[in-house]
Amino acid sequence: MTASDLEQLLIDRLIREKGGTSQTWQRALGKVIVRDTETHAHCNWDVRISGTDAQRAAIERLLDDVRLEHSIIAAG
């Protein structure tokens, strides 16, 4: 899975679970940041979330689940 694939997966799940538009969730989610697996062996990606308190809480809950399924991703 690539960073762009993961970003789309996160947005799709947020829309399905919480409603709203892809543009709204894209702004709240931000870009997926891929880190070096040498220094981040357990999970090599992160996001810099923004948005409302409710949006941030929904994203954080989703990230916990998705990190278990997709802990290592490729850039792109």
A tleap script that builds the chain and sets N, CA, C and O, in Angstrom:
source leaprc.protein.ff14SB
mol = sequence {
  NMET THR ALA SER ASP LEU GLU GLN LEU LEU
  ILE ASP ARG LEU ILE ARG GLU LYS GLY GLY
  THR SER GLN THR TRP GLN ARG ALA LEU GLY
  LYS VAL ILE VAL ARG ASP THR GLU THR HIE
  ALA HIE CYS ASN TRP ASP VAL ARG ILE SER
  GLY THR ASP ALA GLN ARG ALA ALA ILE GLU
  ARG LEU LEU ASP ASP VAL ARG LEU GLU HIE
  SER ILE ILE ALA ALA CGLY
}
set mol.1.N position { 0.848 -1.176 0.000 }
set mol.1.CA position { 0.000 0.000 0.000 }
set mol.1.C position { 0.892 1.236 0.000 }
set mol.1.O position { 1.903 1.293 0.699 }
set mol.2.N position { 0.497 2.219 -0.796 }
set mol.2.CA position { 1.238 3.476 -0.857 }
set mol.2.C position { 0.564 4.525 0.027 }
set mol.2.O position { -0.548 4.324 0.515 }
set mol.3.N position { 1.250 5.633 0.219 }
set mol.3.CA position { 0.704 6.720 1.031 }
set mol.3.C position { -0.591 7.253 0.430 }
set mol.3.O position { -1.539 7.531 1.164 }
set mol.4.N position { -0.647 7.399 -0.882 }
set mol.4.CA position { -1.880 7.903 -1.513 }
set mol.4.C position { -3.018 6.893 -1.395 }
set mol.4.O position { -4.175 7.281 -1.234 }
set mol.5.N position { -2.694 5.582 -1.474 }
set mol.5.CA position { -3.718 4.546 -1.262 }
set mol.5.C position { -4.267 4.628 0.158 }
set mol.5.O position { -5.477 4.552 0.372 }
set mol.6.N position { -3.369 4.783 1.121 }
set mol.6.CA position { -3.774 4.869 2.520 }
set mol.6.C position { -4.627 6.114 2.760 }
set mol.6.O position { -5.637 6.054 3.460 }
set mol.7.N position { -4.223 7.218 2.189 }
set mol.7.CA position { -4.984 8.457 2.341 }
set mol.7.C position { -6.412 8.279 1.812 }
set mol.7.O position { -7.373 8.705 2.452 }
set mol.8.N position { -6.542 7.652 0.649 }
set mol.8.CA position { -7.867 7.425 0.078 }
set mol.8.C position { -8.683 6.451 0.930 }
set mol.8.O position { -9.887 6.639 1.104 }
set mol.9.N position { -8.038 5.419 1.456 }
set mol.9.CA position { -8.720 4.463 2.338 }
set mol.9.C position { -9.266 5.171 3.575 }
set mol.9.O position { -10.407 4.941 3.976 }
set mol.10.N position { -8.445 6.033 4.178 }
set mol.10.CA position { -8.869 6.769 5.373 }
set mol.10.C position { -10.054 7.680 5.064 }
set mol.10.O position { -11.024 7.714 5.821 }
set mol.11.N position { -9.982 8.404 3.974 }
set mol.11.CA position { -11.068 9.308 3.603 }
set mol.11.C position { -12.346 8.524 3.320 }
set mol.11.O position { -13.424 8.909 3.772 }
set mol.12.N position { -12.228 7.429 2.575 }
set mol.12.CA position { -13.407 6.608 2.268 }
set mol.12.C position { -14.070 6.080 3.530 }
set mol.12.O position { -15.295 6.097 3.649 }
set mol.13.N position { -13.258 5.611 4.472 }
set mol.13.CA position { -13.834 5.081 5.716 }
set mol.13.C position { -14.450 6.190 6.566 }
set mol.13.O position { -15.483 5.975 7.201 }
set mol.14.N position { -13.843 7.349 6.588 }
set mol.14.CA position { -14.416 8.471 7.341 }
set mol.14.C position { -15.763 8.882 6.763 }
set mol.14.O position { -16.705 9.142 7.510 }
set mol.15.N position { -15.860 8.942 5.452 }
set mol.15.CA position { -17.127 9.285 4.817 }
set mol.15.C position { -18.176 8.234 5.142 }
set mol.15.O position { -19.307 8.571 5.493 }
set mol.16.N position { -17.810 6.962 5.027 }
set mol.16.CA position { -18.748 5.873 5.299 }
set mol.16.C position { -19.213 5.875 6.762 }
set mol.16.O position { -20.393 5.668 7.042 }
set mol.17.N position { -18.283 6.109 7.682 }
set mol.17.CA position { -18.606 6.023 9.107 }
set mol.17.C position { -19.201 7.311 9.681 }
set mol.17.O position { -20.035 7.255 10.584 }
set mol.18.N position { -18.778 8.473 9.164 }
set mol.18.CA position { -19.186 9.746 9.771 }
set mol.18.C position { -19.942 10.673 8.829 }
set mol.18.O position { -20.499 11.680 9.267 }
set mol.19.N position { -19.968 10.345 7.538 }
set mol.19.CA position { -20.630 11.221 6.578 }
set mol.19.C position { -19.720 12.362 6.171 }
set mol.19.O position { -18.536 12.371 6.507 }
set mol.20.N position { -20.264 13.313 5.457 }
set mol.20.CA position { -19.481 14.451 5.008 }
set mol.20.C position { -18.941 14.227 3.613 }
set mol.20.O position { -19.307 13.267 2.935 }
set mol.21.N position { -18.063 15.125 3.191 }
set mol.21.CA position { -17.510 15.062 1.849 }
set mol.21.C position { -16.032 14.703 1.883 }
set mol.21.O position { -15.369 14.824 2.913 }
set mol.22.N position { -15.538 14.265 0.753 }
set mol.22.CA position { -14.123 13.920 0.683 }
set mol.22.C position { -13.246 15.159 0.893 }
set mol.22.O position { -12.176 15.066 1.495 }
set mol.23.N position { -13.696 16.318 0.398 }
set mol.23.CA position { -12.906 17.544 0.573 }
set mol.23.C position { -12.795 17.935 2.045 }
set mol.23.O position { -11.729 18.344 2.507 }
set mol.24.N position { -13.897 17.808 2.773 }
set mol.24.CA position { -13.886 18.141 4.199 }
set mol.24.C position { -12.919 17.240 4.955 }
set mol.24.O position { -12.114 17.717 5.754 }
set mol.25.N position { -13.000 15.938 4.702 }
set mol.25.CA position { -12.134 14.998 5.403 }
set mol.25.C position { -10.684 15.123 4.947 }
set mol.25.O position { -9.767 14.928 5.745 }
set mol.26.N position { -10.469 15.443 3.684 }
set mol.26.CA position { -9.101 15.644 3.189 }
set mol.26.C position { -8.430 16.791 3.928 }
set mol.26.O position { -7.274 16.679 4.334 }
set mol.27.N position { -9.148 17.890 4.103 }
set mol.27.CA position { -8.588 19.031 4.832 }
set mol.27.C position { -8.305 18.677 6.293 }
set mol.27.O position { -7.273 19.068 6.838 }
set mol.28.N position { -9.209 17.945 6.918 }
set mol.28.CA position { -9.024 17.581 8.329 }
set mol.28.C position { -7.910 16.552 8.504 }
set mol.28.O position { -7.187 16.580 9.500 }
set mol.29.N position { -7.774 15.653 7.548 }
set mol.29.CA position { -6.777 14.579 7.643 }
set mol.29.C position { -5.381 15.072 7.322 }
set mol.29.O position { -4.426 14.710 8.009 }
set mol.30.N position { -5.248 15.880 6.305 }
set mol.30.CA position { -3.919 16.299 5.863 }
set mol.30.C position { -3.260 15.204 5.044 }
set mol.30.O position { -3.907 14.221 4.684 }
set mol.31.N position { -1.994 15.365 4.752 }
set mol.31.CA position { -1.245 14.395 3.957 }
set mol.31.C position { -0.652 13.311 4.848 }
set mol.31.O position { -0.319 13.549 6.009 }
set mol.32.N position { -0.528 12.126 4.285 }
set mol.32.CA position { 0.141 11.022 4.980 }
set mol.32.C position { 1.644 11.246 4.863 }
set mol.32.O position { 2.167 11.455 3.769 }
set mol.33.N position { 2.322 11.201 5.986 }
set mol.33.CA position { 3.769 11.388 6.048 }
set mol.33.C position { 4.409 10.019 6.201 }
set mol.33.O position { 4.117 9.295 7.153 }
set mol.34.N position { 5.280 9.662 5.268 }
set mol.34.CA position { 5.964 8.369 5.317 }
set mol.34.C position { 7.340 8.574 5.925 }
set mol.34.O position { 8.106 9.434 5.490 }
set mol.35.N position { 7.640 7.777 6.930 }
set mol.35.CA position { 8.921 7.864 7.633 }
set mol.35.C position { 9.806 6.665 7.255 }
set mol.35.O position { 9.326 5.677 6.700 }
set mol.36.N position { 11.071 6.769 7.560 }
set mol.36.CA position { 12.030 5.709 7.279 }
set mol.36.C position { 11.773 4.510 8.200 }
set mol.36.O position { 11.625 4.678 9.410 }
set mol.37.N position { 11.720 3.316 7.635 }
set mol.37.CA position { 11.477 2.125 8.453 }
set mol.37.C position { 12.657 1.789 9.359 }
set mol.37.O position { 12.502 1.028 10.314 }
set mol.38.N position { 13.830 2.344 9.075 }
set mol.38.CA position { 14.987 2.134 9.959 }
set mol.38.C position { 14.748 2.767 11.329 }
set mol.38.O position { 15.178 2.226 12.347 }
set mol.39.N position { 14.070 3.901 11.355 }
set mol.39.CA position { 13.821 4.586 12.621 }
set mol.39.C position { 12.392 4.399 13.124 }
set mol.39.O position { 12.097 4.693 14.282 }
set mol.40.N position { 11.505 3.909 12.257 }
set mol.40.CA position { 10.106 3.698 12.625 }
set mol.40.C position { 9.697 2.285 12.188 }
set mol.40.O position { 8.913 2.114 11.255 }
set mol.41.N position { 10.230 1.302 12.866 }
set mol.41.CA position { 10.069 -0.098 12.449 }
set mol.41.C position { 8.653 -0.634 12.654 }
set mol.41.O position { 8.245 -1.544 11.932 }
set mol.42.N position { 7.902 -0.111 13.596 }
set mol.42.CA position { 6.567 -0.649 13.883 }
set mol.42.C position { 5.464 0.008 13.067 }
set mol.42.O position { 4.472 -0.637 12.725 }
set mol.43.N position { 5.631 1.263 12.762 }
set mol.43.CA position { 4.642 1.991 11.955 }
set mol.43.C position { 5.378 3.167 11.314 }
set mol.43.O position { 5.861 4.057 12.013 }
set mol.44.N position { 5.461 3.167 9.992 }
set mol.44.CA position { 6.295 4.175 9.327 }
set mol.44.C position { 5.509 5.338 8.732 }
set mol.44.O position { 6.004 6.015 7.831 }
set mol.45.N position { 4.307 5.578 9.213 }
set mol.45.CA position { 3.532 6.694 8.667 }
set mol.45.C position { 2.792 7.430 9.767 }
set mol.45.O position { 2.569 6.905 10.858 }
set mol.46.N position { 2.417 8.665 9.448 }
set mol.46.CA position { 1.672 9.506 10.375 }
set mol.46.C position { 0.927 10.557 9.561 }
set mol.46.O position { 1.187 10.719 8.369 }
set mol.47.N position { 0.020 11.257 10.186 }
set mol.47.CA position { -0.686 12.377 9.563 }
set mol.47.C position { -0.700 13.538 10.549 }
set mol.47.O position { -0.588 13.329 11.757 }
set mol.48.N position { -0.835 14.737 10.048 }
set mol.48.CA position { -0.976 15.929 10.888 }
set mol.48.C position { -2.414 16.396 10.756 }
set mol.48.O position { -2.761 17.147 9.844 }
set mol.49.N position { -3.239 15.941 11.677 }
set mol.49.CA position { -4.670 16.214 11.579 }
set mol.49.C position { -5.006 17.621 12.049 }
set mol.49.O position { -4.286 18.225 12.845 }
set mol.50.N position { -6.112 18.118 11.536 }
set mol.50.CA position { -6.655 19.406 11.956 }
set mol.50.C position { -8.167 19.245 11.969 }
set mol.50.O position { -8.662 18.125 12.091 }
set mol.51.N position { -8.888 20.305 11.851 }
set mol.51.CA position { -10.342 20.219 11.836 }
set mol.51.C position { -10.940 20.457 13.208 }
set mol.51.O position { -10.261 20.902 14.133 }
set mol.52.N position { -12.222 20.152 13.321 }
set mol.52.CA position { -12.938 20.345 14.580 }
set mol.52.C position { -12.544 19.267 15.585 }
set mol.52.O position { -11.888 18.285 15.238 }
set mol.53.N position { -12.950 19.464 16.821 }
set mol.53.CA position { -12.683 18.447 17.837 }
set mol.53.C position { -13.314 17.114 17.451 }
set mol.53.O position { -12.690 16.066 17.613 }
set mol.54.N position { -14.536 17.142 16.946 }
set mol.54.CA position { -15.221 15.915 16.550 }
set mol.54.C position { -14.511 15.237 15.382 }
set mol.54.O position { -14.396 14.011 15.354 }
set mol.55.N position { -14.034 16.024 14.421 }
set mol.55.CA position { -13.303 15.447 13.291 }
set mol.55.C position { -11.992 14.824 13.751 }
set mol.55.O position { -11.642 13.723 13.326 }
set mol.56.N position { -11.268 15.523 14.616 }
set mol.56.CA position { -9.998 14.987 15.112 }
set mol.56.C position { -10.214 13.705 15.895 }
set mol.56.O position { -9.430 12.765 15.767 }
set mol.57.N position { -11.258 13.651 16.699 }
set mol.57.CA position { -11.549 12.435 17.476 }
set mol.57.C position { -11.888 11.275 16.549 }
set mol.57.O position { -11.430 10.155 16.774 }
set mol.58.N position { -12.678 11.522 15.513 }
set mol.58.CA position { -13.037 10.466 14.560 }
set mol.58.C position { -11.803 9.958 13.823 }
set mol.58.O position { -11.647 8.755 13.617 }
set mol.59.N position { -10.932 10.875 13.430 }
set mol.59.CA position { -9.709 10.492 12.726 }
set mol.59.C position { -8.804 9.684 13.645 }
set mol.59.O position { -8.275 8.655 13.224 }
set mol.60.N position { -8.610 10.116 14.878 }
set mol.60.CA position { -7.746 9.392 15.818 }
set mol.60.C position { -8.234 7.966 16.054 }
set mol.60.O position { -7.433 7.031 16.084 }
set mol.61.N position { -9.554 7.796 16.222 }
set mol.61.CA position { -10.102 6.447 16.409 }
set mol.61.C position { -9.839 5.578 15.187 }
set mol.61.O position { -9.462 4.413 15.316 }
set mol.62.N position { -10.035 6.137 14.018 }
set mol.62.CA position { -9.800 5.393 12.789 }
set mol.62.C position { -8.322 5.049 12.629 }
set mol.62.O position { -7.988 3.934 12.228 }
set mol.63.N position { -7.440 5.989 12.938 }
set mol.63.CA position { -6.012 5.742 12.800 }
set mol.63.C position { -5.550 4.577 13.669 }
set mol.63.O position { -4.701 3.791 13.249 }
set mol.64.N position { -6.098 4.461 14.867 }
set mol.64.CA position { -5.744 3.344 15.737 }
set mol.64.C position { -6.041 2.010 15.058 }
set mol.64.O position { -5.223 1.092 15.113 }
set mol.65.N position { -7.197 1.897 14.423 }
set mol.65.CA position { -7.565 0.653 13.745 }
set mol.65.C position { -6.728 0.422 12.500 }
set mol.65.O position { -6.256 -0.691 12.270 }
set mol.66.N position { -6.542 1.441 11.707 }
set mol.66.CA position { -5.840 1.292 10.431 }
set mol.66.C position { -4.357 0.996 10.653 }
set mol.66.O position { -3.754 0.267 9.866 }
set mol.67.N position { -3.770 1.539 11.693 }
set mol.67.CA position { -2.353 1.255 11.973 }
set mol.67.C position { -2.134 -0.227 12.254 }
set mol.67.O position { -1.062 -0.754 11.955 }
set mol.68.N position { -3.115 -0.903 12.817 }
set mol.68.CA position { -2.996 -2.340 13.052 }
set mol.68.C position { -3.035 -3.122 11.741 }
set mol.68.O position { -2.358 -4.140 11.600 }
set mol.69.N position { -3.824 -2.648 10.790 }
set mol.69.CA position { -3.973 -3.324 9.500 }
set mol.69.C position { -2.855 -2.985 8.516 }
set mol.69.O position { -2.421 -3.846 7.751 }
set mol.70.N position { -2.391 -1.741 8.532 }
set mol.70.CA position { -1.428 -1.245 7.558 }
set mol.70.C position { -0.357 -0.438 8.285 }
set mol.70.O position { -0.363 0.792 8.233 }
set mol.71.N position { 0.541 -1.110 8.948 }
set mol.71.CA position { 1.533 -0.389 9.744 }
set mol.71.C position { 2.723 0.086 8.912 }
set mol.71.O position { 3.355 1.084 9.260 }
set mol.72.N position { 3.037 -0.607 7.828 }
set mol.72.CA position { 4.154 -0.210 6.975 }
set mol.72.C position { 3.600 0.047 5.572 }
set mol.72.O position { 2.916 -0.798 4.994 }
set mol.73.N position { 3.910 1.233 5.037 }
set mol.73.CA position { 3.455 1.583 3.695 }
set mol.73.C position { 4.638 2.094 2.878 }
set mol.73.O position { 5.709 2.369 3.419 }
set mol.74.N position { 4.428 2.216 1.578 }
set mol.74.CA position { 5.457 2.755 0.680 }
set mol.74.C position { 5.121 4.195 0.344 }
set mol.74.O position { 3.959 4.601 0.381 }
set mol.75.N position { 6.135 4.949 0.020 }
set mol.75.CA position { 5.896 6.322 -0.436 }
set mol.75.C position { 5.189 6.283 -1.784 }
set mol.75.O position { 5.285 5.313 -2.535 }
set mol.76.N position { 4.487 7.357 -2.060 }
set mol.76.CA position { 3.847 7.433 -3.384 }
set mol.76.C position { 2.392 7.690 -3.338 }
set mol.76.O position { 1.747 7.774 -4.383 }
savepdb mol mol.pdb
quit
